[in-house]
């Protein structure tokens, strides 16, 4: 009886142990099945369906964070801006916004200035960051680069301020001069003197308004809608005639050559205004009894032939710090000289826009105390019909070749005879030195 009871007890204990072991094995197996494997990490999507596709087409930089602030998804633009480094969001204010949004589910937006990485420059990136919850566990961060928009807005503000200032100066002068005329009504000589000054200020105001209109027109109109083949020598002759009086007053000789049989494709009025501005600047910034040379040639380019017209002067030259800004609106290298000559600071800006709208470019070489050369490159008329307008790149160019048809157009009958622009180039061995993107022209004797 005792033996049977012991066997029964042992059997019961064995059954209980077997049940416990079976239950533990089942639990262990169930836990293993729920544990994600390396394969399941790649096959089971972390992002909600369709989110990855939407993020890939957004212009904004996108970053998706999980509940541990780890980066689940980031666009290439986010890496380029330096938002993500080492799998983490590297901008602390944005990371704090993401944590706050994960906690209360509110959408947040802020504008920040971020330092540029690896540029060594002091300017910053202006960005707009927006954080929103994505599902129950994820947070979506969208960052928009506002740097270019801020720059354009600053240019617009500067332009409005400059226009206001430039208009205020002659208008204020006219107001004061009119009062002076009224006070000097019994002094004919004073009235005549003040009236002359009023004419000068009125002319300056007229020129400023006209150049503002011209600048607006070349920025908004498509010059190729009314394009036609334009003879370069006619443009040069028109530019010389435009500046003949100023050049004659200063006894400046204007020499032209190499422009025969050259044609460009574009709007004749805009091209004449651009070349006229270059020649007028050369005359205004040149001392008395010097020379202004205008030379043209045809050059080969990958997208088609170009016509190159260079205007060279013996003026004061342009410093390196000013070269990058001379094509800005209202920028003047010498404000005092601009006031004396009636310059508005818009001439070179008009030249730049005309060249760009015609598929060309304008570049400058200058050395302080030796003079400057402005080169206008435009598509040649013969090849432009067969291609889209080509914008010339920065390439090595030979010096202005001494070619045929050089002739002088003296602006003053008493001016002494000087060798032509092309004869000069043959007598200067240093004239073959070149610079990028323009050759360094010879210094006029």
Secondary structure by P-SEA (a helix, b strand, c coil): caaaaaaaaaaaaaaaaaaaaaaaaaaaaaaaaacccaaaaaaccccccaaaaaaaacccbbbbbccccccccccaaaaaaccccccccccaaaaaaaaaaaacbbbbbbbbbbbbccccccbbbbbbbbbbbccccbbbbbbbbaaaaaaaaaaaaaaaaaaaaaaaaaaaaaaaaaaaaaaacccaaaaaaaaaaaaaaaaaaaaaaaaaaaaaaaaccccccccccccaaaaaaaaaaaaaaaaaaabbbbbbcccccccccccaaaaaaaaaaaaaaaaaaccccbbbbbbbbbbbccccbbbbbbbbbcccccccccccccccccccccaaaaaaaccccaaaaaaaaaaaaaccccccccccccbbbbbbbbccccccccccccccccccccccccccccccccccccccccccaaaaaaacccccccccccccccccc
